Amino acid sequence: QRREAEEKQRREAEEKQRQEAEEKQRREAEEKQRQEAEEKQRREAEEKQRREAEEKQRREAEEKQRREAEEKQRREVQEKQRREAEKEEAAKVIAEQPQEAPQHEEEEQQEEAKQEPKEEPEEQEEEP
């Protein structure tokens, strides 16, 4: 009877030890699973943050490029308008100036006019 009691006690101790080992193993497996889930979540959050940063950088670069292109176009248009205005102003100045022959030719024409006989006023009107 004593041996049976010892055997029963031994079996109960073994069973308890087995249950504790299983429980420990289960807790360790759960902890490992929890850590892996946290690590996966952390990696996904980092990856998401990296993608968002890259996307932001890409959008900023595109925006900068767009602004620079607009600024370049604006400057080109201004420069073209400035050149056109200068051309128009130059043409206006030229048009306003009397068409003068060089001075020595003008003097020759004046001399010739003095030497030519005066023509009738009627003939002058007919000629352009």
C-alpha positions as CSV (number, residue, x, y, z in Angstrom):
1,Q,0.0,0.0,0.0
2,R,2.9,2.3,0.8
3,R,4.5,1.4,-2.6
4,E,1.2,2.2,-4.3
5,A,1.0,5.5,-2.5
6,E,4.6,6.3,-3.5
7,E,3.9,5.2,-7.1
8,K,0.7,7.4,-7.2
9,Q,2.7,10.3,-5.7
10,R,5.4,9.8,-8.3
11,R,2.9,9.6,-11.2
12,E,1.2,12.8,-9.9
13,A,4.6,14.5,-9.6
14,E,5.5,13.4,-13.2
15,E,2.0,14.5,-14.4
16,K,2.4,17.9,-12.7
17,Q,5.9,18.3,-14.1
18,R,4.6,17.3,-17.6
19,Q,1.8,19.9,-17.3
20,E,4.2,22.6,-16.1
21,A,6.6,21.8,-19.0
22,E,3.7,22.0,-21.5
23,E,2.4,25.2,-19.9
24,K,5.9,26.7,-20.1
25,Q,6.3,25.6,-23.7
26,R,2.9,27.1,-24.5
27,R,3.8,30.4,-22.9
28,E,7.1,30.5,-24.7
29,A,5.4,29.8,-28.0
30,E,2.8,32.5,-27.3
31,E,5.6,35.0,-26.4
32,K,7.6,34.1,-29.5
33,Q,4.5,34.5,-31.6
34,R,3.7,37.9,-29.9
35,Q,7.3,39.1,-30.5
36,E,7.2,38.0,-34.1
37,A,3.9,39.8,-34.6
38,E,5.3,43.0,-33.0
39,E,8.5,42.7,-35.2
40,K,6.3,42.3,-38.3
41,Q,4.2,45.2,-37.3
42,R,7.3,47.3,-36.7
43,R,8.8,46.4,-40.0
44,E,5.5,47.2,-41.8
45,A,5.3,50.5,-40.0
46,E,8.9,51.3,-41.0
47,E,8.3,50.3,-44.6
48,K,5.1,52.4,-44.7
49,Q,7.0,55.4,-43.3
50,R,9.8,54.9,-45.8
51,R,7.3,54.7,-48.8
52,E,5.5,57.8,-47.5
53,A,8.8,59.7,-47.2
54,E,9.9,58.6,-50.7
55,E,6.5,59.6,-52.1
56,K,6.7,63.0,-50.3
57,Q,10.2,63.5,-51.7
58,R,9.0,62.6,-55.2
59,R,6.1,65.0,-55.0
60,E,8.3,67.8,-53.7
61,A,10.8,67.2,-56.5
62,E,8.0,67.2,-59.1
63,E,6.6,70.4,-57.6
64,K,10.0,72.0,-57.6
65,Q,10.6,71.0,-61.2
66,R,7.1,72.3,-62.1
67,R,7.8,75.7,-60.4
68,E,11.2,76.0,-62.0
69,A,9.7,75.2,-65.5
70,E,6.9,77.8,-64.9
71,E,9.5,80.4,-63.7
72,K,11.7,79.6,-66.8
73,Q,8.7,80.0,-69.1
74,R,7.7,83.2,-67.4
75,R,11.2,84.7,-67.8
76,E,11.3,83.6,-71.4
77,V,7.9,85.3,-72.1
78,Q,9.1,88.4,-70.3
79,E,12.3,88.4,-72.3
80,K,10.5,87.9,-75.6
81,Q,8.0,90.8,-74.7
82,R,11.0,93.0,-73.7
83,R,12.7,92.3,-77.1
84,E,9.5,92.9,-79.0
85,A,9.0,96.2,-77.1
86,E,12.5,97.2,-77.9
87,K,12.0,96.4,-81.6
88,E,8.7,98.4,-81.7
89,E,10.4,101.3,-79.9
90,A,13.3,101.2,-82.3
91,A,10.9,101.1,-85.3
92,K,8.9,103.9,-83.8
93,V,12.1,106.1,-83.3
94,I,13.2,105.3,-86.9
95,A,9.7,106.1,-88.3
96,E,9.6,109.4,-86.4
97,Q,13.0,110.5,-87.7
98,P,13.0,112.5,-90.9
99,Q,14.5,110.6,-93.7
100,E,17.7,112.6,-94.1
101,A,20.2,111.9,-96.8
102,P,23.8,112.1,-95.7
103,Q,24.8,115.7,-95.2
104,H,27.1,116.0,-98.3
105,E,24.3,114.7,-100.6
106,E,21.8,117.1,-99.0
107,E,24.2,120.0,-99.7
108,E,24.6,118.9,-103.4
109,Q,20.8,118.8,-103.8
110,Q,20.4,122.3,-102.4
111,E,23.0,123.5,-104.9
112,E,21.3,121.8,-107.8
113,A,17.9,123.3,-106.7
114,K,19.4,126.8,-106.7
115,Q,20.8,126.3,-110.2
116,E,17.6,124.8,-111.8
117,P,15.3,127.3,-113.3
118,K,12.0,127.8,-111.4
119,E,9.2,125.8,-113.0
120,E,5.6,126.7,-113.5
121,P,3.4,126.0,-110.4
122,E,1.0,124.0,-112.5
123,E,3.7,121.4,-113.5
124,Q,4.8,121.1,-109.9
125,E,1.2,120.1,-108.9
126,E,1.1,117.3,-111.5
127,E,4.3,115.7,-110.4
128,P,4.2,113.7,-107.2
